[in-house]
Amino acid sequence: MEKFVEQALLYDFYGELLTGRQRQVYENVVLEDCSLSEVAQELGISRQGVYDMLRRCNQILEDYEKKLHLVEKFLHIKDKVRKIRRLSKQYGAQDIAAISDEILEEL
């Protein structure tokens, strides 16, 4: 999986478990693509401080995933629903295809 997509998914699932400051740094650097220097200047900390916090956030999010496997389960379910959708369209079961489309939209 592409690194950005992986980071975004981890943040979507576990971001609320970070502190407010950690969320701010993570969002600015990863999601908004700000440079470490820009974030450091905005927050009044060193560039190294931003880098360290970002590494710590990544480690925290990865640790949560290792324990809870929510992203893995989400991707697995999404893949299964896509297979159901593909098969239902192949066999002309439009009602099942519509339901699987709804599930994919909700995921």
C-alpha positions in Angstrom: 0.0 0.0 0.0 1.3 3.5 -0.8 2.8 5.1 2.3 0.6 8.2 2.2 -2.6 6.1 1.9 -1.4 3.9 4.8 -0.6 6.9 7.0 -4.0 8.5 6.2 -5.9 5.2 7.0 -4.0 4.8 10.3 -4.8 8.4 11.2 -8.4 8.0 10.2 -8.8 5.0 12.5 -6.5 6.0 15.4 -5.8 9.7 15.1 -8.2 10.6 17.9 -6.0 8.7 20.3 -3.1 11.2 19.7 -2.8 14.3 21.8 -4.0 17.6 20.3 -0.5 18.7 19.6 0.4 15.4 18.0 -2.7 15.6 15.8 -1.8 19.1 14.7 1.7 18.2 13.7 0.7 15.0 12.0 -2.1 16.7 10.0 0.1 19.6 9.0 3.0 17.4 7.8 1.3 14.3 6.5 -2.1 15.4 5.4 -1.5 19.0 4.4 2.0 18.4 3.1 3.6 21.3 5.0 7.4 21.2 5.5 8.9 20.4 8.8 10.3 24.0 8.9 6.9 25.5 8.3 5.3 23.5 11.1 8.2 24.2 13.4 7.9 28.0 12.8 4.2 27.9 13.3 4.4 26.0 16.6 7.5 27.7 17.8 9.6 24.5 18.1 12.6 23.2 16.3 12.5 21.4 13.0 14.0 18.4 14.8 11.2 18.6 17.4 8.6 18.3 14.6 10.5 15.4 13.0 10.7 13.6 16.3 7.0 14.1 17.1 6.1 12.9 13.6 8.2 9.7 14.1 6.6 9.2 17.5 3.1 9.7 16.0 3.8 7.2 13.2 5.1 4.7 15.8 2.0 5.2 18.0 -0.4 4.7 15.1 1.5 1.6 13.9 1.4 0.2 17.4 -2.3 0.6 17.7 -2.7 -1.2 14.3 -0.5 -4.0 15.5 -2.7 -4.5 18.5 -6.2 -3.8 17.1 -5.9 -4.6 13.3 -8.8 -2.3 12.5 -7.2 -1.0 9.2 -6.4 -4.6 8.1 -10.0 -5.7 8.9 -11.4 -2.7 7.1 -9.4 -3.4 3.9 -10.3 -7.1 4.1 -14.0 -6.3 4.3 -13.8 -3.7 1.6 -12.1 -6.3 -0.7 -14.8 -8.9 0.0 -17.6 -6.5 -0.7 -15.9 -5.6 -4.0 -15.8 -9.3 -4.9 -19.5 -9.6 -4.0 -20.3 -6.6 -6.2 -18.3 -7.9 -9.1 -19.9 -11.4 -8.9 -23.4 -10.0 -8.5 -23.0 -7.9 -11.6 -21.6 -10.9 -13.5 -24.7 -13.0 -12.6 -27.2 -10.2 -13.1 -28.1 -9.8 -9.4 -28.6 -6.0 -9.6 -30.2 -5.8 -6.1 -27.1 -7.4 -4.5 -24.9 -5.1 -6.6 -26.8 -2.1 -5.3 -26.5 -3.2 -1.7 -22.8 -3.8 -2.1 -22.4 -0.4 -3.7 -24.1 1.1 -0.6 -21.8 -0.8 1.7 -18.7 0.4 -0.2 -20.0 3.9 0.0 -20.5 3.7 3.8 -17.0 2.2 4.3 
